[in-house]
Amino acid sequence: MNLQEWLTHCERLHPQNIDMGLERVAAVAKIMGLRFGCPVITVAGTNGKGSTCAMLECILREAGYRTGMFTSPHLVFFEERCKLNGQAASASVLTEHFAKVEAMRGDISLTYFEFTALAIFSCLASASLDVVILEVGLGGRLDAVNVIDTDCAIITSIDLDHTEWLGNDRESIGREKAGIMRGGKPVIISDPHPPASLAQHAATVGAMVWQSGSDFHFSGDQQQWRWYGEGRTWAGLAYPALRGVNQLVNAAGVLAALHAMKDHLPVTAQAIRLGLSRVEWSGRFQMLPGQPAVVLDVAHNPHSVAALAHNLDAMGYFAVTRAVMGAMADKDLQAMVQRLQPLVEHWYFCDLPSPRAATAKQLQSLWQAGAPRLGQSAQTFADPVVATAQAMADADPTDRILVFGSFLTVGGVLQHGIAGRLSA
């Protein structure tokens, strides 16, 4: 089977799309004999995981290491989830490992995420790498990624998301994220105001905590920034190439992890400077060249939308902002819309190709219930590509267009391009 046929097969295997627990995936991993012969860094959190992984990977590649990275979900193509030395794995390589999982699982039913994660782990394990970076998909304690023991855990920001599975408050969610910690191994907590459950779990399992604001610090001016902690200082650092108010917080956690792993993965200050200046990560406050200004951001919960609003404010004055939004129905949609309401004049709500998605009509009704101000408007569209095309057609050169709300929203636009400014 080709890759798309394998993915279709995976979608049909298990009766639930999300089925928390490690028993099934751990059993298959054991049969497969999955082992990494190199250090593993695991990244969990509510927001900032992907950016953290991208910065880690770029710095380690600049240091000369052979890197492997697993992230999810993808924006456009499934192959993005598995990167070898900075490049997406080929479909032909991945299909070999899908076949291996199928041969080894027997009658064990796996979810789409579990099956595909095992296939990618198998691919990474066979690639003779120096370091592997794994992004947790959902939570931590019961996520399929947690079948792999980590040598260094990073936990980014903690906020409310996926509350149906992780809990209704930051303490409960933090407790789930903390499940990736291992005894005697470092855990980097990037969140400057973390829930107490993280430190409590670290003490229970005997993990070595590196907490932002106490065990490591960062500061900067308009030109450069510095990191210091545990007898080490990196100064004169370029700001991360990734835009956004929270990227320096993420970068500080990355440097803490590199310092914690210095005996296994030593890096130079030059590798750090180059890695931070060259890192790329699509869909994270991504600004396209040309006019009107176009911003793409996968912000999909109130915490990330608040950061998005801050970043939009920092862009300067735009006469009109037009927002293309598609989102999952299980998110706090009202809080997301309300946070951006003062910044947006015209809304373009769209359907998404997922049974979990809110419809464009539902989003429009929610917006109307929020008492929009005079002069605001909202339309509905069948998909994000059509919505974005209409926003582009309506816009003057001095306008700003925002595409946000879901990986599917941004990914759909990235795949098909925007008025010739993006290639497929």
Secondary structure, DSSP 8 states (H G I E B T S, - for coil): --HHHHHHHHHHHSS-S----SHHHHHHHHHHT---SS-EEEEE-SBSHHHHHHHHHHHHHHTT--EEEE-SS-SS-GGGGEEETTEE--HHHHHHHHHHHHHHHTT----HHHHHHHHHHHHHHTS--SEEEEE-SS-STTSGGGGS--SEEEE-B--S-SHHHH-SSHHHHHHHHGGG--TTSEEEE--SS--HHHHHHHHHHT-EEEEBTTTBEEEE-SS-EEEEETTEEEEEE---SS-STTHHHHHHHHHHHHHHTTTTS---HHHHHHHHHH---TTSSEEESSSSEEEEE---SHHHHHHHHHHHHHT---S-EEEEE--BTTS-HHHHHHHHGGG-SEEEEE--SSTTB--HHHHHHHHHHT---TT-EEEEESSHHHHHHHHHHH--TT-EEEEES-HHHHHHHHHH-STTSS--
